[in-house]
Amino acid sequence: MGGSTVTTVCNFRIEVRPDDDIVELQADHRTARVCSHCLVLLTVHRRIHHMKVENVIAQMDERKPLVTEV
Ligand SMILES: [Zn+2]
C-alpha cells in the first residue's frame, strides 16, 4: 500500500511531520527543520515579540539526536 511517505521530526515541537511539510531554516551555520505550522509560529513571534529566531535555530540544532532518519 505504498507507504512511501517520508517523515521528518519538526525540531521546534518535536513532532513527526510529512517531509514535504518541512522547511529547513539556516542561521549562523546552524540548521533546524520545522514544519510549516511552526514556521508560522516562529514568524509571528519574530514580528510581534521581536524574538531572535537565530537563537532558536541554534537551540534546535543542538537537539540534533532527536532528528530521525528514515
Ligand atoms: Zn512543528
N, CA, C, O and the ligand as a Tripos MOL2 file, in Angstrom:
@<TRIPOS>MOLECULE
protein
  281   279    71     0     0
PROTEIN
NO_CHARGES

@<TRIPOS>ATOM
      1 N           0.8370   -1.1960    0.0000 N.3       1 MET1
      2 CA          0.0000    0.0000    0.0000 C.3       1 MET1
      3 C           0.8740    1.2480    0.0000 C.2       1 MET1
      4 O           0.6470    2.1520    0.8050 O.2       1 MET1
      5 N           1.8290    1.3180   -0.8490 N.am      2 GLY2
      6 CA          2.6760    2.4920   -0.9250 C.3       2 GLY2
      7 C           3.5830    2.6120    0.2760 C.2       2 GLY2
      8 O           4.6260    1.9620    0.3520 O.2       2 GLY2
      9 N           3.1740    3.4550    1.2230 N.am      3 GLY3
     10 CA          3.9960    3.6490    2.4110 C.3       3 GLY3
     11 C           5.2770    4.3980    2.0960 C.2       3 GLY3
     12 O           6.2740    4.2470    2.8030 O.2       3 GLY3
     13 N           5.2630    5.1890    1.0630 N.am      4 SER4
     14 CA          6.4730    5.8860    0.6660 C.3       4 SER4
     15 C           6.5670    7.2660    1.3090 C.2       4 SER4
     16 O           7.4730    8.0380    0.9960 O.2       4 SER4
     17 N           5.6380    7.5770    2.2040 N.am      5 THR5
     18 CA          5.6610    8.8910    2.8330 C.3       5 THR5
     19 C           6.8750    9.0120    3.7470 C.2       5 THR5
     20 O           7.0330    8.2440    4.6960 O.2       5 THR5
     21 N           7.7110    9.9660    3.4540 N.am      6 VAL6
     22 CA          8.8970   10.2100    4.2730 C.3       6 VAL6
     23 C           8.5210   11.2060    5.3570 C.2       6 VAL6
     24 O           7.9030   12.2360    5.0890 O.2       6 VAL6
     25 N           8.9020   10.8840    6.5840 N.am      7 THR7
     26 CA          8.5960   11.8030    7.6730 C.3       7 THR7
     27 C           9.8820   12.3580    8.2660 C.2       7 THR7
     28 O          10.9380   11.7260    8.2360 O.2       7 THR7
     29 N           9.7530   13.5390    8.7930 N.am      8 THR8
     30 CA         10.8670   14.2200    9.4340 C.3       8 THR8
     31 C          10.3540   14.7820   10.7490 C.2       8 THR8
     32 O           9.1930   15.1790   10.8550 O.2       8 THR8
     33 N          11.2260   14.8120   11.7520 N.am      9 VAL9
     34 CA         10.8190   15.3700   13.0300 C.3       9 VAL9
     35 C          11.0050   16.8730   13.0090 C.2       9 VAL9
     36 O          12.1050   17.3740   12.7730 O.2       9 VAL9
     37 N           9.9290   17.5770   13.2550 N.am     10 CYS10
     38 CA          9.9960   19.0180   13.3960 C.3      10 CYS10
     39 C          10.7930   19.3380   14.6560 C.2      10 CYS10
     40 O          10.4570   18.8570   15.7380 O.2      10 CYS10
     41 N          11.8370   20.1390   14.5300 N.am     11 ASN11
     42 CA         12.7300   20.4140   15.6590 C.3      11 ASN11
     43 C          12.1180   21.3780   16.6710 C.2      11 ASN11
     44 O          12.6240   21.5150   17.7850 O.2      11 ASN11
     45 N          11.0570   22.0290   16.2950 N.am     12 PHE12
     46 CA         10.5090   23.0530   17.1890 C.3      12 PHE12
     47 C           9.6550   22.4280   18.2810 C.2      12 PHE12
     48 O           9.8640   22.7010   19.4630 O.2      12 PHE12
     49 N           8.7050   21.6030   17.9040 N.am     13 ARG13
     50 CA          7.8600   20.9690   18.9150 C.3      13 ARG13
     51 C           8.0570   19.4610   18.9580 C.2      13 ARG13
     52 O           7.2690   18.7390   19.5690 O.2      13 ARG13
     53 N           9.1000   19.0000   18.3140 N.am     14 ILE14
     54 CA          9.4540   17.5820   18.2980 C.3      14 ILE14
     55 C           8.2350   16.7430   17.9320 C.2      14 ILE14
     56 O           7.7440   15.9330   18.7180 O.2      14 ILE14
     57 N           7.7770   16.9660   16.7260 N.am     15 GLU15
     58 CA          6.6160   16.2400   16.2410 C.3      15 GLU15
     59 C           6.9490   15.6870   14.8610 C.2      15 GLU15
     60 O           7.7060   16.2910   14.1010 O.2      15 GLU15
     61 N           6.3830   14.5550   14.5590 N.am     16 VAL16
     62 CA          6.6500   13.9340   13.2680 C.3      16 VAL16
     63 C           5.7130   14.5150   12.2280 C.2      16 VAL16
     64 O           4.4950   14.5230   12.4020 O.2      16 VAL16
     65 N           6.3010   15.0010   11.1440 N.am     17 ARG17
     66 CA          5.5270   15.6210   10.0790 C.3      17 ARG17
     67 C           5.9110   14.9960    8.7410 C.2      17 ARG17
     68 O           7.0180   14.4740    8.6040 O.2      17 ARG17
     69 N           5.0250   15.0390    7.7590 N.am     18 PRO18
     70 CA          5.4170   14.6030    6.4090 C.3      18 PRO18
     71 C           6.5810   15.4420    5.9150 C.2      18 PRO18
     72 O           6.6450   16.6460    6.1660 O.2      18 PRO18
     73 N           7.4890   14.8060    5.2200 N.am     19 ASP19
     74 CA          8.7030   15.5100    4.8000 C.3      19 ASP19
     75 C           8.4030   16.7400    3.9470 C.2      19 ASP19
     76 O           9.1160   17.7400    4.0270 O.2      19 ASP19
     77 N           7.3560   16.6710    3.1370 N.am     20 ASP20
     78 CA          7.0760   17.8190    2.2620 C.3      20 ASP20
     79 C           6.4110   18.9670    3.0160 C.2      20 ASP20
     80 O           6.0800   19.9930    2.4220 O.2      20 ASP20
     81 N           6.2150   18.7960    4.3240 N.am     21 ASP21
     82 CA          5.6920   19.8880    5.1460 C.3      21 ASP21
     83 C           6.8140   20.5430    5.9440 C.2      21 ASP21
     84 O           6.5720   21.4350    6.7570 O.2      21 ASP21
     85 N           8.0360   20.0940    5.7050 N.am     22 ILE22
     86 CA          9.1750   20.5600    6.4910 C.3      22 ILE22
     87 C           9.9710   21.6080    5.7280 C.2      22 ILE22
     88 O          10.2490   21.4640    4.5370 O.2      22 ILE22
     89 N          10.3270   22.6570    6.4420 N.am     23 VAL23
     90 CA         11.1570   23.7120    5.8660 C.3      23 VAL23
     91 C          12.4670   23.7370    6.6350 C.2      23 VAL23
     92 O          12.4830   23.6130    7.8590 O.2      23 VAL23
     93 N          13.5560   23.8960    5.9120 N.am     24 GLU24
     94 CA         14.8510   23.9550    6.5670 C.3      24 GLU24
     95 C          15.2440   25.3980    6.7860 C.2      24 GLU24
     96 O          15.2640   26.1990    5.8510 O.2      24 GLU24
     97 N          15.5580   25.7260    8.0330 N.am     25 LEU25
     98 CA         15.9880   27.0840    8.3710 C.3      25 LEU25
     99 C          17.4720   27.0760    8.6560 C.2      25 LEU25
    100 O          17.9920   26.1350    9.2550 O.2      25 LEU25
    101 N          18.1510   28.1180    8.2300 N.am     26 GLN26
    102 CA         19.5730   28.2070    8.4910 C.3      26 GLN26
    103 C          19.9220   29.5840    9.0240 C.2      26 GLN26
    104 O          19.4070   30.5990    8.5540 O.2      26 GLN26
    105 N          20.8070   29.6030   10.0150 N.am     27 ALA27
    106 CA         21.3100   30.8610   10.5600 C.3      27 ALA27
    107 C          22.6290   30.5780   11.2560 C.2      27 ALA27
    108 O          22.7220   29.6480   12.0580 O.2      27 ALA27
    109 N          23.6350   31.3610   10.9620 N.am     28 ASP28
    110 CA         24.9470   31.1980   11.5900 C.3      28 ASP28
    111 C          25.4470   29.7630   11.4990 C.2      28 ASP28
    112 O          25.9540   29.2190   12.4800 O.2      28 ASP28
    113 N          25.3100   29.1600   10.3560 N.am     29 HIS29
    114 CA         25.7790   27.7980   10.1090 C.3      29 HIS29
    115 C          25.0290   26.7580   10.9210 C.2      29 HIS29
    116 O          25.4630   25.6080   10.9990 O.2      29 HIS29
    117 N          23.9240   27.1320   11.5210 N.am     30 ARG30
    118 CA         23.0790   26.1730   12.2200 C.3      30 ARG30
    119 C          21.9360   25.8170   11.3010 C.2      30 ARG30
    120 O          21.5420   26.6080   10.4430 O.2      30 ARG30
    121 N          21.4110   24.6330   11.4820 N.am     31 THR31
    122 CA         20.2850   24.2120   10.6730 C.3      31 THR31
    123 C          19.2040   23.6340   11.5730 C.2      31 THR31
    124 O          19.4920   22.8850   12.5070 O.2      31 THR31
    125 N          17.9800   23.9830   11.2890 N.am     32 ALA32
    126 CA         16.8500   23.4210   12.0190 C.3      32 ALA32
    127 C          15.7430   23.1320   11.0140 C.2      32 ALA32
    128 O          15.5420   23.8710   10.0510 O.2      32 ALA32
    129 N          15.0390   22.0470   11.2620 N.am     33 ARG33
    130 CA         13.9210   21.7120   10.3870 C.3      33 ARG33
    131 C          12.6280   21.9100   11.1640 C.2      33 ARG33
    132 O          12.4480   21.3520   12.2460 O.2      33 ARG33
    133 N          11.7530   22.6930   10.6110 N.am     34 VAL34
    134 CA         10.4670   22.9370   11.2600 C.3      34 VAL34
    135 C           9.3540   22.7110   10.2460 C.2      34 VAL34
    136 O           9.5460   22.8710    9.0410 O.2      34 VAL34
    137 N           8.1970   22.3390   10.7540 N.am     35 CYS35
    138 CA          7.0570   22.1570    9.8550 C.3      35 CYS35
    139 C           6.4580   23.5290    9.5230 C.2      35 CYS35
    140 O           6.7860   24.5330   10.1540 O.2      35 CYS35
    141 N           5.5870   23.5490    8.5370 N.am     36 SER36
    142 CA          5.0380   24.8320    8.0850 C.3      36 SER36
    143 C           4.2430   25.5110    9.1950 C.2      36 SER36
    144 O           4.1990   26.7380    9.2820 O.2      36 SER36
    145 N           3.6080   24.6870   10.0510 N.am     37 HIS37
    146 CA          2.8320   25.2530   11.1480 C.3      37 HIS37
    147 C           3.7420   26.0120   12.1270 C.2      37 HIS37
    148 O           3.4430   27.1390   12.5220 O.2      37 HIS37
    149 N           4.8490   25.3780   12.5060 N.am     38 CYS38
    150 CA          5.7640   26.0200   13.4430 C.3      38 CYS38
    151 C           6.4770   27.1960   12.7920 C.2      38 CYS38
    152 O           6.8320   28.1640   13.4650 O.2      38 CYS38
    153 N           6.6830   27.1120   11.4890 N.am     39 LEU39
    154 CA          7.3000   28.2350   10.7880 C.3      39 LEU39
    155 C           6.4410   29.4860   10.9360 C.2      39 LEU39
    156 O           6.9610   30.5880   11.1070 O.2      39 LEU39
    157 N           5.1300   29.3080   10.8710 N.am     40 VAL40
    158 CA          4.2160   30.4410   11.0660 C.3      40 VAL40
    159 C           4.3580   30.9740   12.4840 C.2      40 VAL40
    160 O           4.4170   32.1850   12.6930 O.2      40 VAL40
    161 N           4.4140   30.0660   13.4600 N.am     41 LEU41
    162 CA          4.5680   30.4970   14.8550 C.3      41 LEU41
    163 C           5.8470   31.3060   15.0350 C.2      41 LEU41
    164 O           5.8440   32.3660   15.6600 O.2      41 LEU41
    165 N           6.9370   30.7900   14.4790 N.am     42 LEU42
    166 CA          8.2190   31.4830   14.6070 C.3      42 LEU42
    167 C           8.1610   32.8640   13.9640 C.2      42 LEU42
    168 O           8.6800   33.8380   14.5100 O.2      42 LEU42
    169 N           7.5380   32.9360   12.8200 N.am     43 THR43
    170 CA          7.4420   34.2160   12.1110 C.3      43 THR43
    171 C           6.6300   35.2210   12.9060 C.2      43 THR43
    172 O           6.9810   36.3970   12.9940 O.2      43 THR43
    173 N           5.5370   34.7360   13.4860 N.am     44 VAL44
    174 CA          4.6950   35.6240   14.2890 C.3      44 VAL44
    175 C           5.4580   36.1120   15.5120 C.2      44 VAL44
    176 O           5.4140   37.2960   15.8470 O.2      44 VAL44
    177 N           6.1640   35.1910   16.1810 N.am     45 HIS45
    178 CA          6.9280   35.5860   17.3650 C.3      45 HIS45
    179 C           7.9980   36.6100   17.0190 C.2      45 HIS45
    180 O           8.2640   37.5390   17.7810 O.2      45 HIS45
    181 N           8.6050   36.4180   15.8540 N.am     46 ARG46
    182 CA          9.6520   37.3620   15.4760 C.3      46 ARG46
    183 C           9.0650   38.7490   15.2430 C.2      46 ARG46
    184 O           9.6600   39.7620   15.6100 O.2      46 ARG46
    185 N           7.8920   38.7730   14.6280 N.am     47 ARG47
    186 CA          7.2820   40.0710   14.3110 C.3      47 ARG47
    187 C           6.7120   40.7520   15.5440 C.2      47 ARG47
    188 O           6.9190   41.9470   15.7570 O.2      47 ARG47
    189 N           5.9880   39.9800   16.3560 N.am     48 ILE48
    190 CA          5.2650   40.5720   17.4840 C.3      48 ILE48
    191 C           6.1720   40.7700   18.6900 C.2      48 ILE48
    192 O           6.1310   41.8070   19.3530 O.2      48 ILE48
    193 N           6.9940   39.7580   18.9640 N.am     49 HIS49
    194 CA          7.7950   39.7940   20.1870 C.3      49 HIS49
    195 C           9.2630   40.1130   19.9170 C.2      49 HIS49
    196 O          10.0760   40.1590   20.8390 O.2      49 HIS49
    197 N           9.5960   40.3350   18.6360 N.am     50 HIS50
    198 CA         10.9800   40.6180   18.2570 C.3      50 HIS50
    199 C          11.9290   39.5330   18.7490 C.2      50 HIS50
    200 O          13.0530   39.8080   19.1690 O.2      50 HIS50
    201 N          11.4550   38.3100   18.6880 N.am     51 MET51
    202 CA         12.2640   37.1810   19.1080 C.3      51 MET51
    203 C          13.4080   36.9700   18.1230 C.2      51 MET51
    204 O          13.2440   37.1440   16.9160 O.2      51 MET51
    205 N          14.5590   36.5970   18.6520 N.am     52 LYS52
    206 CA         15.6890   36.3140   17.7740 C.3      52 LYS52
    207 C          15.5970   34.8760   17.2760 C.2      52 LYS52
    208 O          15.9410   33.9340   17.9900 O.2      52 LYS52
    209 N          15.1360   34.7250   16.0650 N.am     53 VAL53
    210 CA         14.9430   33.3940   15.5080 C.3      53 VAL53
    211 C          16.2700   32.6450   15.3910 C.2      53 VAL53
    212 O          16.3120   31.4190   15.4920 O.2      53 VAL53
    213 N          17.3530   33.3980   15.1770 N.am     54 GLU54
    214 CA         18.6640   32.7680   15.0570 C.3      54 GLU54
    215 C          19.0090   31.9710   16.3180 C.2      54 GLU54
    216 O          19.5870   30.8880   16.2360 O.2      54 GLU54
    217 N          18.6530   32.5150   17.4750 N.am     55 ASN55
    218 CA         18.9310   31.8120   18.7250 C.3      55 ASN55
    219 C          18.1140   30.5350   18.8320 C.2      55 ASN55
    220 O          18.5950   29.5110   19.3170 O.2      55 ASN55
    221 N          16.8930   30.6100   18.3790 N.am     56 VAL56
    222 CA         16.0240   29.4410   18.4450 C.3      56 VAL56
    223 C          16.5440   28.3450   17.5080 C.2      56 VAL56
    224 O          16.5190   27.1610   17.8450 O.2      56 VAL56
    225 N          17.0060   28.7540   16.3490 N.am     57 ILE57
    226 CA         17.5570   27.7870   15.3950 C.3      57 ILE57
    227 C          18.7710   27.0990   16.0120 C.2      57 ILE57
    228 O          18.9270   25.8840   15.8870 O.2      57 ILE57
    229 N          19.6250   27.8630   16.6720 N.am     58 ALA58
    230 CA         20.8080   27.2920   17.3010 C.3      58 ALA58
    231 C          20.4140   26.2970   18.3830 C.2      58 ALA58
    232 O          21.0230   25.2340   18.5010 O.2      58 ALA58
    233 N          19.4100   26.6300   19.1630 N.am     59 GLN59
    234 CA         18.9510   25.7180   20.2150 C.3      59 GLN59
    235 C          18.3760   24.4470   19.6250 C.2      59 GLN59
    236 O          18.6150   23.3550   20.1420 O.2      59 GLN59
    237 N          17.6240   24.5800   18.5530 N.am     60 MET60
    238 CA         17.0350   23.4030   17.9270 C.3      60 MET60
    239 C          18.1160   22.5200   17.3240 C.2      60 MET60
    240 O          18.0260   21.2930   17.3510 O.2      60 MET60
    241 N          19.1460   23.1740   16.7770 N.am     61 ASP61
    242 CA         20.2360   22.4250   16.1580 C.3      61 ASP61
    243 C          20.9600   21.5770   17.1960 C.2      61 ASP61
    244 O          21.4320   20.4850   16.8800 O.2      61 ASP61
    245 N          21.0520   22.0590   18.4150 N.am     62 GLU62
    246 CA         21.7480   21.3130   19.4580 C.3      62 GLU62
    247 C          20.9710   20.0940   19.9120 C.2      62 GLU62
    248 O          21.5230   19.2160   20.5750 O.2      62 GLU62
    249 N          19.7140   20.0320   19.5660 N.am     63 ARG63
    250 CA         18.9150   18.8500   19.9130 C.3      63 ARG63
    251 C          18.9610   17.8060   18.7940 C.2      63 ARG63
    252 O          18.0670   16.9680   18.6770 O.2      63 ARG63
    253 N          19.9810   17.8650   18.0020 N.am     64 LYS64
    254 CA         20.0710   17.0650   16.7950 C.3      64 LYS64
    255 C          19.7510   15.5780   16.9430 C.2      64 LYS64
    256 O          19.1160   15.0070   16.0570 O.2      64 LYS64
    257 N          20.1690   14.9340   18.0330 N.am     65 PRO65
    258 CA         19.8950   13.4890   18.1390 C.3      65 PRO65
    259 C          18.4200   13.1330   17.9940 C.2      65 PRO65
    260 O          18.0920   11.9780   17.7230 O.2      65 PRO65
    261 N          17.5380   14.0910   18.1670 N.am     66 LEU66
    262 CA         16.1180   13.7990   18.0690 C.3      66 LEU66
    263 C          15.6510   13.7090   16.6210 C.2      66 LEU66
    264 O          14.5380   13.2570   16.3540 O.2      66 LEU66
    265 N          16.4830   14.1320   15.7010 N.am     67 VAL67
    266 CA         16.1100   14.0390   14.2970 C.3      67 VAL67
    267 C          16.2510   12.5780   13.8400 C.2      67 VAL67
    268 O          17.2930   11.9530   14.0370 O.2      67 VAL67
    269 N          15.2300   12.0710   13.2530 N.am     68 THR68
    270 CA         15.2660   10.6820   12.8160 C.3      68 THR68
    271 C          15.5830   10.5980   11.3320 C.2      68 THR68
    272 O          15.2320   11.4800   10.5480 O.2      68 THR68
    273 N          16.2410    9.5370   10.9790 N.am     69 GLU69
    274 CA         16.4670    9.2710    9.5680 C.3      69 GLU69
    275 C          15.6900    8.0360    9.1770 C.2      69 GLU69
    276 O          15.7960    6.9950    9.8260 O.2      69 GLU69
    277 N          14.9240    8.1450    8.1400 N.am     70 VAL70
    278 CA         14.0690    7.0330    7.7230 C.3      70 VAL70
    279 C          14.7360    6.3100    6.5650 C.2      70 VAL70
    280 O          14.1910    5.3340    6.0500 O.2      70 VAL70
    281 ZN          6.2680   21.7200   14.0010 Zn       71 ZN71
@<TRIPOS>BOND
     1     1     2 1
     2     2     3 1
     3     3     4 2
     4     3     5 am
     5     5     6 1
     6     6     7 1
     7     7     8 2
     8     7     9 am
     9     9    10 1
    10    10    11 1
    11    11    12 2
    12    11    13 am
    13    13    14 1
    14    14    15 1
    15    15    16 2
    16    15    17 am
    17    17    18 1
    18    18    19 1
    19    19    20 2
    20    19    21 am
    21    21    22 1
    22    22    23 1
    23    23    24 2
    24    23    25 am
    25    25    26 1
    26    26    27 1
    27    27    28 2
    28    27    29 am
    29    29    30 1
    30    30    31 1
    31    31    32 2
    32    31    33 am
    33    33    34 1
    34    34    35 1
    35    35    36 2
    36    35    37 am
    37    37    38 1
    38    38    39 1
    39    39    40 2
    40    39    41 am
    41    41    42 1
    42    42    43 1
    43    43    44 2
    44    43    45 am
    45    45    46 1
    46    46    47 1
    47    47    48 2
    48    47    49 am
    49    49    50 1
    50    50    51 1
    51    51    52 2
    52    51    53 am
    53    53    54 1
    54    54    55 1
    55    55    56 2
    56    55    57 am
    57    57    58 1
    58    58    59 1
    59    59    60 2
    60    59    61 am
    61    61    62 1
    62    62    63 1
    63    63    64 2
    64    63    65 am
    65    65    66 1
    66    66    67 1
    67    67    68 2
    68    67    69 am
    69    69    70 1
    70    70    71 1
    71    71    72 2
    72    71    73 am
    73    73    74 1
    74    74    75 1
    75    75    76 2
    76    75    77 am
    77    77    78 1
    78    78    79 1
    79    79    80 2
    80    79    81 am
    81    81    82 1
    82    82    83 1
    83    83    84 2
    84    83    85 am
    85    85    86 1
    86    86    87 1
    87    87    88 2
    88    87    89 am
    89    89    90 1
    90    90    91 1
    91    91    92 2
    92    91    93 am
    93    93    94 1
    94    94    95 1
    95    95    96 2
    96    95    97 am
    97    97    98 1
    98    98    99 1
    99    99   100 2
   100    99   101 am
   101   101   102 1
   102   102   103 1
   103   103   104 2
   104   103   105 am
   105   105   106 1
   106   106   107 1
   107   107   108 2
   108   107   109 am
   109   109   110 1
   110   110   111 1
   111   111   112 2
   112   111   113 am
   113   113   114 1
   114   114   115 1
   115   115   116 2
   116   115   117 am
   117   117   118 1
   118   118   119 1
   119   119   120 2
   120   119   121 am
   121   121   122 1
   122   122   123 1
   123   123   124 2
   124   123   125 am
   125   125   126 1
   126   126   127 1
   127   127   128 2
   128   127   129 am
   129   129   130 1
   130   130   131 1
   131   131   132 2
   132   131   133 am
   133   133   134 1
   134   134   135 1
   135   135   136 2
   136   135   137 am
   137   137   138 1
   138   138   139 1
   139   139   140 2
   140   139   141 am
   141   141   142 1
   142   142   143 1
   143   143   144 2
   144   143   145 am
   145   145   146 1
   146   146   147 1
   147   147   148 2
   148   147   149 am
   149   149   150 1
   150   150   151 1
   151   151   152 2
   152   151   153 am
   153   153   154 1
   154   154   155 1
   155   155   156 2
   156   155   157 am
   157   157   158 1
   158   158   159 1
   159   159   160 2
   160   159   161 am
   161   161   162 1
   162   162   163 1
   163   163   164 2
   164   163   165 am
   165   165   166 1
   166   166   167 1
   167   167   168 2
   168   167   169 am
   169   169   170 1
   170   170   171 1
   171   171   172 2
   172   171   173 am
   173   173   174 1
   174   174   175 1
   175   175   176 2
   176   175   177 am
   177   177   178 1
   178   178   179 1
   179   179   180 2
   180   179   181 am
   181   181   182 1
   182   182   183 1
   183   183   184 2
   184   183   185 am
   185   185   186 1
   186   186   187 1
   187   187   188 2
   188   187   189 am
   189   189   190 1
   190   190   191 1
   191   191   192 2
   192   191   193 am
   193   193   194 1
   194   194   195 1
   195   195   196 2
   196   195   197 am
   197   197   198 1
   198   198   199 1
   199   199   200 2
   200   199   201 am
   201   201   202 1
   202   202   203 1
   203   203   204 2
   204   203   205 am
   205   205   206 1
   206   206   207 1
   207   207   208 2
   208   207   209 am
   209   209   210 1
   210   210   211 1
   211   211   212 2
   212   211   213 am
   213   213   214 1
   214   214   215 1
   215   215   216 2
   216   215   217 am
   217   217   218 1
   218   218   219 1
   219   219   220 2
   220   219   221 am
   221   221   222 1
   222   222   223 1
   223   223   224 2
   224   223   225 am
   225   225   226 1
   226   226   227 1
   227   227   228 2
   228   227   229 am
   229   229   230 1
   230   230   231 1
   231   231   232 2
   232   231   233 am
   233   233   234 1
   234   234   235 1
   235   235   236 2
   236   235   237 am
   237   237   238 1
   238   238   239 1
   239   239   240 2
   240   239   241 am
   241   241   242 1
   242   242   243 1
   243   243   244 2
   244   243   245 am
   245   245   246 1
   246   246   247 1
   247   247   248 2
   248   247   249 am
   249   249   250 1
   250   250   251 1
   251   251   252 2
   252   251   253 am
   253   253   254 1
   254   254   255 1
   255   255   256 2
   256   255   257 am
   257   257   258 1
   258   258   259 1
   259   259   260 2
   260   259   261 am
   261   261   262 1
   262   262   263 1
   263   263   264 2
   264   263   265 am
   265   265   266 1
   266   266   267 1
   267   267   268 2
   268   267   269 am
   269   269   270 1
   270   270   271 1
   271   271   272 2
   272   271   273 am
   273   273   274 1
   274   274   275 1
   275   275   276 2
   276   275   277 am
   277   277   278 1
   278   278   279 1
   279   279   280 2
@<TRIPOS>SUBSTRUCTURE
     1 MET1         2 RESIDUE 1 A MET
     2 GLY2         6 RESIDUE 1 A GLY
     3 GLY3        10 RESIDUE 1 A GLY
     4 SER4        14 RESIDUE 1 A SER
     5 THR5        18 RESIDUE 1 A THR
     6 VAL6        22 RESIDUE 1 A VAL
     7 THR7        26 RESIDUE 1 A THR
     8 THR8        30 RESIDUE 1 A THR
     9 VAL9        34 RESIDUE 1 A VAL
    10 CYS10       38 RESIDUE 1 A CYS
    11 ASN11       42 RESIDUE 1 A ASN
    12 PHE12       46 RESIDUE 1 A PHE
    13 ARG13       50 RESIDUE 1 A ARG
    14 ILE14       54 RESIDUE 1 A ILE
    15 GLU15       58 RESIDUE 1 A GLU
    16 VAL16       62 RESIDUE 1 A VAL
    17 ARG17       66 RESIDUE 1 A ARG
    18 PRO18       70 RESIDUE 1 A PRO
    19 ASP19       74 RESIDUE 1 A ASP
    20 ASP20       78 RESIDUE 1 A ASP
    21 ASP21       82 RESIDUE 1 A ASP
    22 ILE22       86 RESIDUE 1 A ILE
    23 VAL23       90 RESIDUE 1 A VAL
    24 GLU24       94 RESIDUE 1 A GLU
    25 LEU25       98 RESIDUE 1 A LEU
    26 GLN26      102 RESIDUE 1 A GLN
    27 ALA27      106 RESIDUE 1 A ALA
    28 ASP28      110 RESIDUE 1 A ASP
    29 HIS29      114 RESIDUE 1 A HIS
    30 ARG30      118 RESIDUE 1 A ARG
    31 THR31      122 RESIDUE 1 A THR
    32 ALA32      126 RESIDUE 1 A ALA
    33 ARG33      130 RESIDUE 1 A ARG
    34 VAL34      134 RESIDUE 1 A VAL
    35 CYS35      138 RESIDUE 1 A CYS
    36 SER36      142 RESIDUE 1 A SER
    37 HIS37      146 RESIDUE 1 A HIS
    38 CYS38      150 RESIDUE 1 A CYS
    39 LEU39      154 RESIDUE 1 A LEU
    40 VAL40      158 RESIDUE 1 A VAL
    41 LEU41      162 RESIDUE 1 A LEU
    42 LEU42      166 RESIDUE 1 A LEU
    43 THR43      170 RESIDUE 1 A THR
    44 VAL44      174 RESIDUE 1 A VAL
    45 HIS45      178 RESIDUE 1 A HIS
    46 ARG46      182 RESIDUE 1 A ARG
    47 ARG47      186 RESIDUE 1 A ARG
    48 ILE48      190 RESIDUE 1 A ILE
    49 HIS49      194 RESIDUE 1 A HIS
    50 HIS50      198 RESIDUE 1 A HIS
    51 MET51      202 RESIDUE 1 A MET
    52 LYS52      206 RESIDUE 1 A LYS
    53 VAL53      210 RESIDUE 1 A VAL
    54 GLU54      214 RESIDUE 1 A GLU
    55 ASN55      218 RESIDUE 1 A ASN
    56 VAL56      222 RESIDUE 1 A VAL
    57 ILE57      226 RESIDUE 1 A ILE
    58 ALA58      230 RESIDUE 1 A ALA
    59 GLN59      234 RESIDUE 1 A GLN
    60 MET60      238 RESIDUE 1 A MET
    61 ASP61      242 RESIDUE 1 A ASP
    62 GLU62      246 RESIDUE 1 A GLU
    63 ARG63      250 RESIDUE 1 A ARG
    64 LYS64      254 RESIDUE 1 A LYS
    65 PRO65      258 RESIDUE 1 A PRO
    66 LEU66      262 RESIDUE 1 A LEU
    67 VAL67      266 RESIDUE 1 A VAL
    68 THR68      270 RESIDUE 1 A THR
    69 GLU69      274 RESIDUE 1 A GLU
    70 VAL70      278 RESIDUE 1 A VAL
    71 ZN71       281 GROUP 0 **** ****
